[in-house]
Amino acid sequence: MGAPVLTVKGRKSGKEYKIPLLPIQVDGVGYLLATRGESDWVKNLRASDVAWFKQKGKKTEFRPVEVFGDERAKVVARYQKINKATKTYFDRLPNPDDHPTFKMETA
């Protein structure tokens, strides 16, 4: 089956990149969160109108919408509660603003 995977095109190269990521559901909405902070996949996702997420053999196209403020803080708090394996990343970057977060809207 494998880990959940984000596929996003490079902002400069146009090449497809695949990144293992664990999505989170908050109030029935899917989100992707950068536990390690700013990264290339975040920059590529910001520049993309569309990306793909594959989980349990199902590939879903979505429109990434970055969220901020209270919505981001809520997602970060929920993520920290359910995924203890990433605690060290949040210890290094405790401010929710340091964790880019994207809503996965239907494309």
Order of alpha helices (4+ residues) and beta strands (2+ residues): beta-beta-beta-beta-alpha-beta-beta-alpha-alpha-beta
